[in-house]
Amino acid sequence: MGAWERALMRIVQSLREAGILSEYIGESFIGRTYKVQADIFESRMLLIPLKIEFFGSPARIESRKEGYLQLIRKVTPAEKIYP
């Protein structure tokens, strides 16, 4: 495991302990793969799922999206979880 992976593991562990993760990520995992669908592309991305209420209401967050983020229409869990 490289330095960046160890750093991500520490960040995810801190988020887990603070109760900020929105879904379970195993102790030895740094994130989860999601399928991101946008107006002009579809991609798989490694993301760390966070509870939206720590950032405000979903409607308020959607209304504040700018640039690239405005293109995103749907984010759903993919089948693989990254260790």
C-alpha positions as CSV (number, residue, x, y, z in Angstrom):
1,M,0.0,0.0,0.0
2,G,1.4,3.3,-1.1
3,A,1.5,6.6,0.8
4,W,-1.5,8.1,-0.9
5,E,-3.6,4.9,-0.1
6,R,-2.6,5.1,3.6
7,A,-3.5,8.8,3.6
8,L,-6.9,8.0,2.1
9,M,-7.5,5.2,4.6
10,R,-6.8,7.6,7.5
11,I,-9.2,10.2,6.0
12,V,-12.0,7.6,5.5
13,Q,-11.4,6.3,9.1
14,S,-11.8,9.8,10.4
15,L,-15.0,10.3,8.5
16,R,-16.3,6.9,9.7
17,E,-15.5,7.8,13.3
18,A,-17.3,11.2,12.9
19,G,-20.4,9.5,11.5
20,I,-20.2,11.3,8.2
21,L,-20.1,8.3,5.8
22,S,-23.5,7.8,4.2
23,E,-23.1,4.1,3.7
24,Y,-20.9,1.3,4.9
25,I,-17.3,1.1,3.5
26,G,-15.4,-1.9,4.9
27,E,-12.4,-1.2,7.3
28,S,-9.9,-2.0,4.6
29,F,-11.6,0.1,1.8
30,I,-10.9,3.7,0.7
31,G,-14.1,4.3,-1.2
32,R,-16.7,2.9,-3.5
33,T,-17.2,2.9,-7.3
34,Y,-20.1,4.8,-8.5
35,K,-21.6,5.2,-12.0
36,V,-21.9,8.9,-12.8
37,Q,-24.3,9.8,-15.6
38,A,-24.3,13.2,-17.1
39,D,-25.7,14.9,-20.2
40,I,-22.7,14.2,-22.3
41,F,-20.9,11.2,-20.7
42,E,-21.2,8.2,-18.4
43,S,-18.2,7.3,-16.2
44,R,-17.3,5.1,-13.2
45,M,-15.5,7.0,-10.4
46,L,-14.1,6.1,-7.0
47,L,-15.9,8.3,-4.5
48,I,-16.3,8.5,-0.8
49,P,-20.0,8.6,0.1
50,L,-20.8,11.4,2.6
51,K,-24.1,12.3,4.3
52,I,-25.6,15.2,2.4
53,E,-27.1,16.8,5.6
54,F,-23.5,17.8,6.6
55,F,-23.6,20.2,3.6
56,G,-27.2,21.4,3.6
57,S,-30.4,20.4,2.0
58,P,-30.3,18.5,-1.3
59,A,-32.4,21.1,-3.1
60,R,-30.0,23.9,-1.9
61,I,-27.0,22.0,-3.0
62,E,-28.5,21.2,-6.5
63,S,-29.3,24.9,-7.0
64,R,-25.7,25.9,-6.3
65,K,-24.0,23.5,-8.8
66,E,-21.8,25.3,-11.3
67,G,-19.9,24.3,-14.4
68,Y,-19.1,20.6,-14.8
69,L,-21.4,19.6,-11.8
70,Q,-24.4,21.0,-13.6
71,L,-24.1,18.2,-16.2
72,I,-24.4,15.4,-13.6
73,R,-27.9,13.8,-13.7
74,K,-27.5,10.6,-11.7
75,V,-25.0,8.9,-9.4
76,T,-25.6,5.2,-8.5
77,P,-23.4,2.6,-6.8
78,A,-21.5,0.4,-9.2
79,E,-20.8,-3.2,-8.3
80,K,-17.1,-3.0,-7.3
81,I,-15.8,-1.6,-4.0
82,Y,-12.1,-0.6,-4.0
83,P,-9.8,-1.9,-1.3
